[in-house]
Each structure stands twice: as structure tokens, then as C-alpha cells.
Amino acid sequence: MAKLLNSHVPHGGKRPPLAALAGELADASRVRAPVPSLTSRVPGLTLEDAYRIQRLNVARRVSVGGRVVGHKIGLTSLAMQQQMGIHEPDSGFVLDDMIAPSGSRLSIADFMAPRIETEIAFRIGRDLNAPADLRTVRASVAEVFLAFEVLDTCFTDWNITLVDSIADNAACARVITGTPVPVDDIEDVAAEQITVRFNGQTVATGEGRDILGDPFKALMWLTYRLPVLKTTLRAGDIVLAGSVHASIPLTADMDIRATSPRLPTIHTHAV
């Protein structure tokens, strides 16, 4: 395991290399041993530094057989921004080993401090060059579906900054995907109303417009971010556009179900 970096960088001291910070987060995730937030120990880290750390760890996972299958956009709803004290979106990568279909079980032992949120997600139907306008973004989407995103953190608590979140792959740990439907079958994705139940009790509600006013706007935002990540959207990619409610702590023996009028129900169970 990588040695924990000093609790702070002394005045005039040299900042640790980004590769060292990335290695620390990778080790923390692998052995499920949280570390203090980066920004509390390494002053001056920028958003660009954070995305570089994120890309280094994605490349590390790809080098051992992982495959990037899409992206998540986070902090797109007012509820999530208020909950995290962060006021702009962020993004992370989704890899093939992070995805499971609706009905799958989640093992709490696989995570450190898991939370769950309900998302509207898209499947890209054609390559989408970045950046793109809203009309082009809409035309690129083939399918839409409900998804659960399990958030987790490599840090000792959720009191983190935007820089910390981005470095930690925007806290994306697992994705449960619902059954997709053609996007043309949904007249207004922004108007889709979603109800979330834990063990039969309603715990959250929201609608598509809770995601930046329109989930397609979140996707458009991503096309402006992707050049910084040195990538673009490809046909077949999935994109989690954002949560319609504040995240909820995930604990064992939770049966979780989300429904909406026109999108198939999604379900998972935590053990």
C-alpha cells in the first residue's frame, strides 16, 4: 500500500507528484482504507490536477483489463449541490466492472461509505464530437433508462471539495442499469417523475428537470468537459446525467426500487 502522504505540505515545500496522489487513492480503494482528503493536505490542487489524478487511475484500471463504457455526471441537481456544498457539476468514468443490471444485489462489504442515488441515464447512439450544442446532443442519444449510482469515497468522510470529488472519479463506485427504451418514446424526459422506495416506503421523489433543468443540458455540459479528459463520447457509451434527489446512505437489508411513468422500474437489494 502506498505510504500516506504528509498531513500538509510545509511552506516552500514541494508538492507530491500527481501520480503519487493517484496511487494513494488507488490503494485506499483497493484495500478499503480511507485517507484524509487531498485538499486538506495538499494546498493548491486545481480542477485540472484533479482530473489528471482521475485519468491516471482510470488508465491504471484499463491497463489491467478494465474497459471504459461511459461517464457519470455528478452534482447536477440543486439537492446534490446543497448536500455536498459544491455548486458546479463534475464527471467521472464508468468502467465495465462497475455495472450490474437491475435486480442485482449490492454487497455493503464492497464499499467504505456507500450512498445511493437515482439517475436518468442515456445510451449514445452515434459518436458525438465535443463540444456540442443541445440539438446535436439530443440527436446523438438512442436510449434512455433509470439507473442507480452507488457513491463511495476514498476519504475519511464526505466533507470534501470539488477537487477531492473529481480526483476520486466523482465518487462513482457502482452503477445499476434499468431497461432502456428508445428516447423518441419519451416525449419529455425533463418531465419524467421518479419515485424512490426503500423497503416499500417512499424516501425520495424527483423529476428529470431537477437535473440542470433538463437532463440533456447535463449531457451538453459533458461535451464541453471531455476535451480536458482527452476523450469524447462514442456510440454505445452510457452516460449518467445526474441524480434527481439527494444521495441516501446505503446499508444492509435495503430493498431499493425506483419507478416512473414511462421508464421501466429499477430494483436492487443491499446485503
C-alpha positions in Angstrom: 0.0 0.0 0.0 1.3 3.5 -0.8 2.6 5.4 2.2 0.2 8.0 3.4 1.5 11.4 2.4 2.3 14.1 4.9 -0.6 15.8 6.5 0.4 19.0 5.0 2.9 20.5 2.6 5.3 22.8 4.6 5.6 26.4 3.4 8.0 26.3 0.5 7.8 22.5 0.4 7.5 20.5 -2.8 4.0 19.3 -3.7 3.8 15.5 -4.2 3.6 14.3 -7.8 0.1 13.8 -9.1 1.0 10.2 -9.8 1.8 9.6 -6.1 -1.6 11.1 -5.1 -3.3 8.9 -7.7 -1.5 5.8 -6.3 -2.6 6.7 -2.8 -6.3 6.9 -3.8 -6.0 3.6 -5.8 -4.6 1.8 -2.8 -7.2 3.3 -0.5 -9.9 2.0 -2.8 -8.3 -1.4 -3.2 -7.9 -2.2 0.5 -10.9 -0.1 1.6 -8.8 2.0 3.9 -10.0 5.7 3.7 -7.4 8.5 3.7 -7.8 12.2 4.6 -9.0 14.4 1.8 -6.3 15.6 -0.7 -7.2 19.3 -0.3 -6.8 19.1 3.5 -3.2 18.0 3.0 -2.0 19.4 -0.4 -2.9 23.0 -0.8 -3.2 24.5 -4.3 -4.6 21.5 -6.2 -6.6 22.6 -9.2 -9.5 21.1 -11.0 -7.1 20.2 -13.8 -4.9 18.4 -11.3 -7.9 16.5 -10.0 -9.0 15.4 -13.5 -5.4 14.3 -14.2 -5.4 12.2 -11.0 -8.7 10.7 -12.1 -7.4 9.9 -15.6 -4.2 8.3 -14.1 -6.3 5.9 -12.1 -8.7 5.1 -14.9 -5.6 4.3 -17.1 -4.3 2.1 -14.3 -7.6 0.1 -14.3 -7.6 -0.1 -18.1 -4.0 -1.4 -18.1 -5.1 -4.5 -16.1 -8.1 -5.3 -18.2 -10.8 -2.7 -17.4 -12.8 -1.1 -20.2 -14.3 2.4 -20.2 -18.0 2.1 -21.2 -19.2 5.6 -20.4 -19.3 8.5 -18.0 -21.2 9.9 -15.0 -22.1 13.5 -14.5 -22.4 14.5 -10.9 -23.7 17.4 -8.8 -26.3 18.4 -11.5 -29.2 18.8 -9.1 -29.7 21.5 -6.5 -30.3 18.8 -3.9 -26.9 17.2 -4.5 -25.1 20.6 -4.7 -26.6 21.7 -1.4 -25.9 18.3 0.2 -22.2 18.4 -0.8 -21.7 22.2 -0.6 -20.5 22.2 -4.2 -22.0 24.4 -6.8 -21.0 23.1 -10.2 -21.1 19.7 -11.9 -18.3 17.2 -12.1 -17.7 14.0 -14.1 -16.2 10.6 -13.8 -15.7 7.4 -15.9 -17.8 4.3 -15.8 -15.9 1.0 -16.4 -17.3 -2.3 -17.4 -16.7 -3.9 -14.0 -18.7 -1.2 -12.2 -22.0 -2.1 -14.0 -24.7 -4.6 -13.0 -28.3 -5.0 -14.3 -31.5 -4.2 -12.4 -32.2 -6.9 -9.9 -28.6 -7.4 -8.9 -27.6 -7.4 -5.3 -25.1 -5.0 -3.7 -22.7 -6.2 -1.0 -22.1 -3.4 1.5 -18.7 -5.1 2.3 -17.5 -3.9 -1.2 -17.7 -0.3 -0.2 -16.4 2.1 2.5 -19.1 4.7 3.0 -21.7 4.0 0.3 -24.6 6.2 -0.6 -27.1 5.7 -3.4 -29.0 8.0 -5.8 -31.4 7.6 -8.7 -30.4 8.8 -12.1 -31.7 9.4 -15.6 -29.2 7.8 -17.9 -28.6 7.8 -21.7 -27.1 5.4 -24.2 -25.3 7.2 -27.0 -26.4 6.2 -30.5 -23.8 7.9 -32.6 -20.3 9.4 -32.0 -20.6 12.8 -30.5 -17.8 15.3 -31.1 -17.1 17.8 -28.3 -18.2 20.4 -27.6 -21.8 20.1 -29.0 -24.9 22.2 -28.9 -28.2 21.0 -27.3 -29.8 20.0 -30.6 -26.8 17.9 -31.6 -26.7 16.3 -28.1 -30.4 15.3 -28.3 -29.9 13.8 -31.8 -27.0 11.7 -30.6 -29.0 9.8 -27.9 -30.5 6.5 -28.8 -32.0 5.3 -25.5 -32.9 6.5 -22.0 -33.3 4.5 -18.8 -33.3 4.7 -15.0 -30.1 3.9 -13.1 -28.9 3.7 -9.6 -25.5 5.1 -8.8 -23.7 3.9 -5.7 -21.4 6.6 -4.5 -18.4 5.8 -2.3 -15.4 7.8 -1.2 -11.7 7.0 -0.6 -11.7 9.8 2.0 -12.4 9.5 5.7 -15.7 11.4 5.4 -17.9 13.2 2.9 -16.7 16.7 3.9 -14.8 17.1 0.6 -14.3 19.7 -2.0 -15.0 19.6 -5.8 -11.3 18.9 -6.3 -11.4 15.9 -4.0 -14.6 14.5 -5.6 -13.1 14.8 -9.1 -9.9 13.1 -8.1 -11.9 10.2 -6.7 -13.6 9.6 -10.0 -16.5 11.8 -8.9 -17.3 9.2 -6.2 -18.7 6.8 -8.7 -18.3 3.2 -7.4 -21.1 1.1 -9.0 -24.0 1.5 -11.5 -27.2 -0.5 -11.6 -28.8 -0.1 -15.0 -32.5 -0.3 -15.9 -34.1 -1.5 -19.1 -33.5 1.1 -21.8 -36.3 2.5 -24.1 -35.9 4.4 -27.3 -35.5 8.1 -26.4 -38.1 9.0 -29.0 -40.7 7.1 -27.0 -40.3 9.7 -24.1 -42.0 12.9 -25.1 -40.3 15.0 -22.4 -37.5 13.4 -20.4 -37.4 16.6 -18.2 -41.0 16.0 -17.1 -40.4 12.3 -16.1 -41.4 11.9 -12.4 -39.5 9.4 -10.4 -40.4 7.9 -7.0 -37.8 6.0 -4.9 -38.8 3.5 -2.2 -36.7 1.8 0.4 -38.4 -1.4 1.8 -41.7 -0.2 0.4 -41.5 3.3 1.9 -41.2 6.4 -0.3 -37.9 8.1 0.6 -37.4 10.5 -2.3 -39.1 11.9 -5.4 -37.8 14.0 -8.3 -38.2 14.6 -11.9 -36.0 15.0 -14.9 -35.9 18.8 -14.8 -34.1 18.5 -11.4 -31.0 17.8 -13.5 -29.9 21.2 -14.6 -33.4 21.9 -15.8 -33.1 19.3 -18.5 -31.0 16.1 -18.4 -29.9 16.8 -22.0 -28.2 20.0 -20.7 -26.1 17.9 -18.4 -25.0 15.8 -21.4 -24.2 19.0 -23.3 -22.1 20.2 -20.3 -20.2 16.9 -20.5 -19.2 17.5 -24.1 -17.5 20.7 -23.0 -15.7 18.9 -20.3 -14.5 15.8 -22.3 -11.7 17.6 -24.3 -10.0 18.2 -21.0 -10.2 14.5 -20.3 -8.8 13.8 -23.8 -11.7 11.7 -24.9 -15.2 12.0 -26.5 -18.5 10.2 -26.5 -18.8 7.1 -28.7 -21.7 5.1 -29.9 -22.7 2.7 -27.2 -21.4 4.7 -24.3 -23.7 5.1 -21.3 -24.0 8.5 -19.5 -25.5 9.0 -16.1 -26.9 12.5 -16.4 -27.3 13.1 -12.7 -29.5 12.4 -9.7 -33.0 13.6 -9.2 -32.6 13.6 -5.4 -30.0 13.9 -2.6 -28.0 10.8 -2.1 -29.1 8.4 0.7 -26.8 6.2 2.9 -26.8 2.6 1.7 -27.0 -0.1 4.4 -27.6 -3.8 4.5 -31.1 -5.2 4.2 -32.3 -2.4 2.0 -34.6 -3.2 -0.8 -34.5 -0.3 -3.2 -36.9 0.4 -6.1 -37.4 3.4 -8.4 -40.4 3.9 -10.7 -41.5 6.4 -13.2 -44.5 6.6 -15.6 -42.6 5.8 -18.8 -39.3 4.3 -17.9 -39.1 0.7 -16.7 -38.8 0.1 -12.9 -35.3 -0.4 -11.5 -34.6 -2.5 -8.4 -31.6 -3.6 -6.3 -31.1 -5.1 -2.8 -28.3 -4.4 -0.4 -26.9 -7.2 1.7 
